[in-house]
Amino acid sequence: MRVATLSTSVHPGVNRLSQPTIGANAPLSGSAVHNVLQALDEMKAEDIISIDLRGKTALADEMIIATGRSTVHVGAVADKVIRALKNAGVTARVEGLPQCDWVLIDAGDVIVHIFRPEVRQFYNLEKMWGGDRPVEMRVV
């Protein structure tokens, strides 16, 4: 799988996404990020975006955002991602699975958000966490 990374990047799955830029920080084949991206692609999640959070926050290294077509699709995509992480030996905390409007999967260094289209548009996390976000200040 070819993975594109930017501060905010688009991951081309089956050529349904546009204008990726390849970066040096592409995930390794055995990494949790790779497993998540593969699961998202297999379940035909849409508009898969990866945001490199290194240097912006201590919350995680990578945030992945994807869209499901309906609540049923969001739930199925989330289940696949959770199983992929579990198979990689990564324990994840999950929120939002009963409603499936927005499922948050916290796998430590990787945070995955799976939205219904309207919910994703409303919260617009790409704008909040994208390249223009200032670096987080650490208090010592």
C-alpha positions as CSV (number, residue, x, y, z in Angstrom):
1,M,0.0,0.0,0.0
2,R,1.3,3.4,-0.9
3,V,1.0,5.9,2.0
4,A,1.0,9.6,1.7
5,T,2.0,11.8,4.6
6,L,1.9,15.6,5.1
7,S,1.1,17.6,8.1
8,T,-2.3,16.8,6.9
9,S,-2.3,14.1,4.2
10,V,-4.6,12.1,2.1
11,H,-4.2,8.3,1.8
12,P,-4.9,6.9,-1.6
13,G,-6.6,3.6,-1.4
14,V,-8.3,2.6,-4.6
15,N,-7.6,5.9,-6.4
16,R,-10.6,7.5,-4.9
17,L,-8.7,10.2,-3.2
18,S,-6.7,13.0,-4.8
19,Q,-3.2,14.6,-4.7
20,P,-1.2,12.7,-2.1
21,T,2.3,13.8,-1.3
22,I,4.8,11.1,-0.2
23,G,6.8,12.0,2.9
24,A,9.7,10.6,4.8
25,N,7.5,9.7,7.8
26,A,5.4,7.1,6.0
27,P,4.5,4.3,8.5
28,L,6.5,1.1,8.5
29,S,4.7,-2.1,7.2
30,G,4.4,-3.6,10.6
31,S,3.2,-0.5,12.4
32,A,-0.2,0.2,13.9
33,V,-0.7,3.0,11.5
34,H,-0.2,0.6,8.5
35,N,-2.7,-1.9,10.0
36,V,-5.3,0.9,10.6
37,L,-4.9,2.3,7.0
38,Q,-5.1,-1.2,5.5
39,A,-8.3,-1.9,7.6
40,L,-9.8,1.4,6.5
41,D,-9.0,0.7,2.9
42,E,-10.4,-2.9,3.0
43,M,-13.7,-1.6,4.5
44,K,-13.9,1.1,1.8
45,A,-13.8,4.0,4.3
46,E,-13.8,7.4,2.5
47,D,-11.6,10.5,2.6
48,I,-8.9,9.0,4.7
49,I,-6.7,11.7,6.2
50,S,-3.6,11.3,8.3
51,I,-2.3,14.1,10.4
52,D,1.2,14.0,11.8
53,L,0.9,15.3,15.4
54,R,4.6,15.0,16.3
55,G,5.7,18.3,17.7
56,K,2.2,19.6,18.0
57,T,0.9,17.6,21.0
58,A,1.8,14.9,23.4
59,L,-1.5,13.2,22.9
60,A,-0.4,11.0,20.0
61,D,2.0,10.8,17.1
62,E,-0.6,10.3,14.4
63,M,-4.3,11.1,14.0
64,I,-6.2,9.3,11.3
65,I,-9.6,10.5,10.2
66,A,-12.0,8.6,7.9
67,T,-15.6,8.7,6.9
68,G,-18.2,6.0,6.7
69,R,-21.3,6.3,4.5
70,S,-23.8,5.5,7.3
71,T,-24.0,4.5,11.0
72,V,-23.9,0.9,10.0
73,H,-20.8,1.5,7.8
74,V,-19.1,3.5,10.5
75,G,-19.6,0.7,13.0
76,A,-18.3,-2.0,10.6
77,V,-15.2,0.1,9.8
78,A,-14.6,0.7,13.5
79,D,-14.9,-3.0,14.2
80,K,-12.4,-3.9,11.5
81,V,-9.9,-1.2,12.8
82,I,-10.2,-2.5,16.3
83,R,-9.6,-6.1,15.2
84,A,-6.6,-5.0,13.1
85,L,-5.1,-3.3,16.1
86,K,-5.8,-6.3,18.4
87,N,-4.1,-8.6,15.8
88,A,-1.1,-6.3,15.9
89,G,-1.0,-6.6,19.7
90,V,-2.2,-3.0,20.3
91,T,-4.9,-2.4,23.0
92,A,-7.3,0.4,22.1
93,R,-9.9,2.3,24.0
94,V,-13.1,2.9,22.0
95,E,-15.8,5.5,22.4
96,G,-19.0,6.2,20.4
97,L,-19.5,2.6,19.1
98,P,-23.1,2.3,20.2
99,Q,-24.3,5.4,18.3
100,C,-21.8,5.1,15.4
101,D,-22.0,8.8,14.4
102,W,-18.4,9.4,15.5
103,V,-16.2,6.5,16.7
104,L,-13.0,7.4,18.5
105,I,-10.3,4.7,18.7
106,D,-7.4,5.6,21.0
107,A,-4.5,3.2,20.4
108,G,-1.9,5.3,22.3
109,D,0.4,6.8,19.6
110,V,-2.4,6.5,17.0
111,I,-5.8,8.1,17.3
112,V,-8.5,7.1,14.8
113,H,-11.7,9.0,14.2
114,I,-14.4,7.5,12.0
115,F,-17.3,9.8,11.2
116,R,-20.6,9.9,9.3
117,P,-20.2,12.6,6.6
118,E,-22.3,15.3,8.3
119,V,-20.6,14.8,11.7
120,R,-17.2,15.0,10.1
121,Q,-18.1,18.2,8.3
122,F,-19.5,19.7,11.5
123,Y,-16.4,19.1,13.7
124,N,-13.8,19.6,10.9
125,L,-10.9,18.1,12.9
126,E,-8.6,18.5,9.8
127,K,-8.8,22.3,10.2
128,M,-8.3,22.1,14.0
129,W,-5.3,19.8,13.8
130,G,-3.9,20.5,10.3
131,G,-0.6,22.2,9.3
132,D,-1.6,25.7,10.6
133,R,-1.9,24.6,14.2
134,P,0.7,26.2,16.5
135,V,3.1,23.9,18.4
136,E,1.9,23.0,21.8
137,M,3.8,24.7,24.7
138,R,5.1,22.4,27.4
139,V,4.9,23.7,31.0
140,V,7.9,22.5,33.1
